[in-house]
Amino acid sequence: MAEVVDDIIKTLNGTSGTDPESVIPATTEGMLIAYTSLVVMSLVPIFFGSFRSVEIHIKNEKKKEIPESMTEKDAMMFPVVSSRSLFMIYIILRV
C-alpha cells in the first residue's frame, strides 16, 4: 500500500510543473512590492469610500433628510433571503 502512495506522489510531483529549477526564487524586493501593493489596494478604497460617506452625510444634514435605515423586520429577513439566493445559485450551477 505504501508503494502505491509513493507512486502517486511521484506522479503528481512530476506532472505538476513545479520543477525546482524552473521556479523563480522569491526575493526581498519582490515580496516588499507584493505586500505593499496589497496593503495599498486594500486601504485606498476604504479611504475614498469613507470620505464619500462623510460628504453624503453632510449633504443629507443640510437637506434635513432622514437617512435610510434597516428595520428589525429587514434584519430578520436578511438571512432568509440570502439563504434562498445562495440555494438558487447552487441549483443553477448544479443543473
ChimeraX commands (.cxc) that place a marker at each C-alpha (Angstrom):
marker #1 position 0.00,0.00,0.00 radius 0.5
marker #1 position 2.85,2.37,0.81 radius 0.5
marker #1 position 4.35,1.76,-2.63 radius 0.5
marker #1 position 1.10,2.80,-4.31 radius 0.5
marker #1 position 1.02,6.03,-2.31 radius 0.5
marker #1 position 4.68,6.73,-3.16 radius 0.5
marker #1 position 3.98,6.14,-6.86 radius 0.5
marker #1 position 1.01,8.53,-6.76 radius 0.5
marker #1 position 3.07,11.20,-5.04 radius 0.5
marker #1 position 5.91,10.80,-7.55 radius 0.5
marker #1 position 3.44,11.03,-10.44 radius 0.5
marker #1 position 1.79,14.14,-9.06 radius 0.5
marker #1 position 5.10,15.84,-8.34 radius 0.5
marker #1 position 6.41,15.01,-11.80 radius 0.5
marker #1 position 3.39,16.45,-13.65 radius 0.5
marker #1 position 2.72,19.49,-11.52 radius 0.5
marker #1 position 5.17,21.66,-13.48 radius 0.5
marker #1 position 6.94,22.86,-10.35 radius 0.5
marker #1 position 10.45,21.71,-11.05 radius 0.5
marker #1 position 12.84,23.27,-8.53 radius 0.5
marker #1 position 14.99,24.52,-11.43 radius 0.5
marker #1 position 12.07,26.25,-13.20 radius 0.5
marker #1 position 10.73,28.10,-10.14 radius 0.5
marker #1 position 11.89,31.70,-9.79 radius 0.5
marker #1 position 13.07,32.26,-6.21 radius 0.5
marker #1 position 11.32,34.91,-4.14 radius 0.5
marker #1 position 13.39,37.98,-3.38 radius 0.5
marker #1 position 13.03,40.51,-0.62 radius 0.5
marker #1 position 12.31,43.28,-3.13 radius 0.5
marker #1 position 9.61,41.26,-4.85 radius 0.5
marker #1 position 7.93,40.38,-1.55 radius 0.5
marker #1 position 8.07,44.02,-0.48 radius 0.5
marker #1 position 6.42,45.16,-3.71 radius 0.5
marker #1 position 3.74,42.46,-3.45 radius 0.5
marker #1 position 2.82,43.17,0.15 radius 0.5
marker #1 position 2.94,46.94,-0.32 radius 0.5
marker #1 position 0.61,46.75,-3.29 radius 0.5
marker #1 position -1.81,44.53,-1.35 radius 0.5
marker #1 position -1.92,47.00,1.54 radius 0.5
marker #1 position -2.36,49.99,-0.79 radius 0.5
marker #1 position -5.07,48.27,-2.84 radius 0.5
marker #1 position -6.99,47.42,0.31 radius 0.5
marker #1 position -6.66,50.81,2.01 radius 0.5
marker #1 position -7.33,53.13,-0.95 radius 0.5
marker #1 position -11.00,52.09,-1.49 radius 0.5
marker #1 position -11.67,52.30,2.25 radius 0.5
marker #1 position -10.08,55.76,2.42 radius 0.5
marker #1 position -12.00,57.23,-0.52 radius 0.5
marker #1 position -15.22,55.45,0.45 radius 0.5
marker #1 position -15.12,56.94,3.93 radius 0.5
marker #1 position -14.69,60.47,2.56 radius 0.5
marker #1 position -17.57,59.91,0.14 radius 0.5
marker #1 position -19.73,58.66,3.01 radius 0.5
marker #1 position -18.98,61.79,5.04 radius 0.5
marker #1 position -19.84,64.03,2.06 radius 0.5
marker #1 position -23.19,62.29,1.59 radius 0.5
marker #1 position -23.92,62.51,5.32 radius 0.5
marker #1 position -23.22,66.27,5.35 radius 0.5
marker #1 position -25.37,66.76,2.25 radius 0.5
marker #1 position -28.29,64.91,3.90 radius 0.5
marker #1 position -27.96,67.01,7.05 radius 0.5
marker #1 position -28.23,70.22,5.01 radius 0.5
marker #1 position -31.37,68.94,3.26 radius 0.5
marker #1 position -32.83,67.72,6.57 radius 0.5
marker #1 position -33.32,64.26,5.07 radius 0.5
marker #1 position -33.64,61.24,7.31 radius 0.5
marker #1 position -31.12,58.61,6.30 radius 0.5
marker #1 position -32.45,55.24,5.24 radius 0.5
marker #1 position -32.05,52.67,7.96 radius 0.5
marker #1 position -32.65,48.99,8.46 radius 0.5
marker #1 position -35.71,47.95,10.46 radius 0.5
marker #1 position -35.88,44.95,12.75 radius 0.5
marker #1 position -38.01,43.11,10.19 radius 0.5
marker #1 position -35.40,43.75,7.48 radius 0.5
marker #1 position -32.68,42.39,9.76 radius 0.5
marker #1 position -34.67,39.22,10.42 radius 0.5
marker #1 position -35.44,38.68,6.73 radius 0.5
marker #1 position -31.83,39.09,5.60 radius 0.5
marker #1 position -30.66,35.54,6.47 radius 0.5
marker #1 position -33.77,34.05,4.87 radius 0.5
marker #1 position -33.42,35.97,1.62 radius 0.5
marker #1 position -29.67,35.42,1.36 radius 0.5
marker #1 position -30.05,31.69,2.05 radius 0.5
marker #1 position -32.66,31.39,-0.68 radius 0.5
marker #1 position -30.44,33.30,-3.09 radius 0.5
marker #1 position -27.43,31.13,-2.38 radius 0.5
marker #1 position -29.53,27.98,-2.73 radius 0.5
marker #1 position -30.85,29.16,-6.10 radius 0.5
marker #1 position -27.29,29.86,-7.29 radius 0.5
marker #1 position -26.34,26.34,-6.15 radius 0.5
marker #1 position -29.27,24.80,-8.05 radius 0.5
marker #1 position -28.44,26.79,-11.21 radius 0.5
marker #1 position -24.78,25.73,-11.08 radius 0.5
marker #1 position -25.67,22.08,-10.45 radius 0.5
marker #1 position -28.04,21.98,-13.45 radius 0.5
marker link #1:1,2 radius 0.2
marker link #1:2,3 radius 0.2
marker link #1:3,4 radius 0.2
marker link #1:4,5 radius 0.2
marker link #1:5,6 radius 0.2
marker link #1:6,7 radius 0.2
marker link #1:7,8 radius 0.2
marker link #1:8,9 radius 0.2
marker link #1:9,10 radius 0.2
marker link #1:10,11 radius 0.2
marker link #1:11,12 radius 0.2
marker link #1:12,13 radius 0.2
marker link #1:13,14 radius 0.2
marker link #1:14,15 radius 0.2
marker link #1:15,16 radius 0.2
marker link #1:16,17 radius 0.2
marker link #1:17,18 radius 0.2
marker link #1:18,19 radius 0.2
marker link #1:19,20 radius 0.2
marker link #1:20,21 radius 0.2
marker link #1:21,22 radius 0.2
marker link #1:22,23 radius 0.2
marker link #1:23,24 radius 0.2
marker link #1:24,25 radius 0.2
marker link #1:25,26 radius 0.2
marker link #1:26,27 radius 0.2
marker link #1:27,28 radius 0.2
marker link #1:28,29 radius 0.2
marker link #1:29,30 radius 0.2
marker link #1:30,31 radius 0.2
marker link #1:31,32 radius 0.2
marker link #1:32,33 radius 0.2
marker link #1:33,34 radius 0.2
marker link #1:34,35 radius 0.2
marker link #1:35,36 radius 0.2
marker link #1:36,37 radius 0.2
marker link #1:37,38 radius 0.2
marker link #1:38,39 radius 0.2
marker link #1:39,40 radius 0.2
marker link #1:40,41 radius 0.2
marker link #1:41,42 radius 0.2
marker link #1:42,43 radius 0.2
marker link #1:43,44 radius 0.2
marker link #1:44,45 radius 0.2
marker link #1:45,46 radius 0.2
marker link #1:46,47 radius 0.2
marker link #1:47,48 radius 0.2
marker link #1:48,49 radius 0.2
marker link #1:49,50 radius 0.2
marker link #1:50,51 radius 0.2
marker link #1:51,52 radius 0.2
marker link #1:52,53 radius 0.2
marker link #1:53,54 radius 0.2
marker link #1:54,55 radius 0.2
marker link #1:55,56 radius 0.2
marker link #1:56,57 radius 0.2
marker link #1:57,58 radius 0.2
marker link #1:58,59 radius 0.2
marker link #1:59,60 radius 0.2
marker link #1:60,61 radius 0.2
marker link #1:61,62 radius 0.2
marker link #1:62,63 radius 0.2
marker link #1:63,64 radius 0.2
marker link #1:64,65 radius 0.2
marker link #1:65,66 radius 0.2
marker link #1:66,67 radius 0.2
marker link #1:67,68 radius 0.2
marker link #1:68,69 radius 0.2
marker link #1:69,70 radius 0.2
marker link #1:70,71 radius 0.2
marker link #1:71,72 radius 0.2
marker link #1:72,73 radius 0.2
marker link #1:73,74 radius 0.2
marker link #1:74,75 radius 0.2
marker link #1:75,76 radius 0.2
marker link #1:76,77 radius 0.2
marker link #1:77,78 radius 0.2
marker link #1:78,79 radius 0.2
marker link #1:79,80 radius 0.2
marker link #1:80,81 radius 0.2
marker link #1:81,82 radius 0.2
marker link #1:82,83 radius 0.2
marker link #1:83,84 radius 0.2
marker link #1:84,85 radius 0.2
marker link #1:85,86 radius 0.2
marker link #1:86,87 radius 0.2
marker link #1:87,88 radius 0.2
marker link #1:88,89 radius 0.2
marker link #1:89,90 radius 0.2
marker link #1:90,91 radius 0.2
marker link #1:91,92 radius 0.2
marker link #1:92,93 radius 0.2
marker link #1:93,94 radius 0.2
marker link #1:94,95 radius 0.2
view
